[in-house]
């Protein structure tokens, strides 16, 4: 199984076409849940949210695209690292 690790200062492609630059991975102070803090750019009206800084649970950031909801999407994961 492929291990995907989110590190600060890496770029990731969202399945809808935007680019996310990871700022850091933060831990919730009470629950311990990890969140990816990232800056989304290049939206140009392609998604519902605007360019800006966001926090998303790490598990969700690394999750697979819901191909039932988005059958036309060829990208496997919600975010894939740009190397």
Residue, then its C-alpha position, 0 to 999 in steps of 0.5 A: x500500500x502506498x504511503x502518502x505523507x503531507x509535509x510543509x512547503x509541498x504543492x498538491x493538486x485538488x481533483x477539481x484543478x486548483x493548487x494547494x500549497x501546504x503551510x503545515x500540519x497542525x494538531x487540534x489541541x483537545x482532540x489530537x486530530x491532525x489538520x492540513x493548513x494550506x493555501x489554495x490558489x488558481x481557482x479561477x471559478x473552478x470550485x465553490x470556494x475562493x482562493x485563500x487559507x484553509x484547514x482540512x482534516x488530514x484524513x479527508x485531505x488524503x482521501x480518495x475522490x468520491x467517484x460515485x459523486x464525481x464519475x468524470x474525475x480521473x484523479x484517484x485522490x482528493x489531493x495528489x502531490x505535485x512532484 
